[in-house]
Amino acid sequence: MSENRQILFASRPRGWVTEDNFRLVESPLPAPGEGQVLVRNHWLSLDPYMRGRMDDAKSYAKGAELGEVMVGGTVGEVIESKSPKFKPGDWVVGALGWQEFGAGDAAALSKIDTAAAPVSYYLGILGMPGVTAWMGLLDIAQPKEGETVIVSAASGAVGSVVGQLAKIRGCRAVGIAGGEAKCAYVTGELGFDACVDHRAPRLYARLKEAAPEGVDVCFENVGGEVFDTVLRLMNPFSRISVCGLVSQYNMTKPYAMKNLRSVLVNRIRMQGFIVSDRMELWPRAIGELAGWLKAGRLKYRESVAQGLESAPGAFIGMLKGQNFGKQLVKLV
């Protein structure tokens, strides 16, 4: 283990990401400094937010730097420690990027309980995506029993959890997904009350049929025409949690919203959020998610690509909606 393989951010995309925007390199194994640990990454998380980090534009977080290791969440095993916080053999979750080994500050890593769940779950349902679903729905939108909750990208890592949490809260859960297979998974496996294929014609009519009493809570992951159409169905004093706008991330010309008037007419409370804004909520969220998972009330699915070299292709596929559930890369 003297060499480290890394994927560097090689060039900024213009429109859609391509594999040419990344470069696979070999480098010496990093040496941890004082207060750091060396981690062998076993799993890499691929998430839509990474696309925003690739742009040279102001955002809520620092963008990816050209020539540097591509940003990303990881789970791995500590193999060397220069911090009293961890010892070799500990399993940690952090953001060590697209590489097989990473040296990072111990303060930026968290130890995980490998007996409670598979380690990969800490990048998904017991990690950032799960907490995102919990925070955006339960803390921000606060659905009430009997209300209708609609969520786009319903078969993805965040949306799949949102709908299941809505059902736990006694709500009607309506998903929006791309394709018949995903819609069948959302209703048949995840237990949503309905799911609408946004690729099929007559989107508004089918959404109205799925939500005959209108929409009280919208958990928005997609943006664009899908979100614009949902705005036509929002009820008075409804709530919208804006988590993502993935349909817009690769567009050179943003979609022009037509139904924003609904926010005024229906006195909608709409809030964008970033899950890292409220780190104090993470322990409670993960604790509740773990409890529901153990009780069988939450179901979870992963799409797994094999090997670091597969990360660019899997990332592009995820942005195009080709994954079911959480997209991961297995490194070891």
Buried (B, 14 or more C-beta within 10 A) or exposed (E): EEEBBBBBBBEBBEEBBEBEBBBBEEEEBBEBEEBBBBBBBBBBBBBBBBBBBBBEEEEEEEBBEEEEBBBBBBBBBBBBBBBEBBEEEBBBBBBBBBBBBBBBBBEEBBBBEEEBBEBBBBBBBBBBBBBBBBBBBBBBBEBEEEBBBBBBBBBBBBBBBBBBBBBBBEBBBBBBBBBEEBBBBBBEBBBBBBBBBBEEEEBEEBBBEBBEEBBBBBBBBBBBBBBBBBBBBBBEEBBBBBBBBBBBBBEEEEBEBEBEEBBEEBEBBBEBBEBEEBEEBBEBBBEBBBEBBEEEBBBBBBBBBEEBBBBBBBBBBBBEBBBBBBBBBBBE
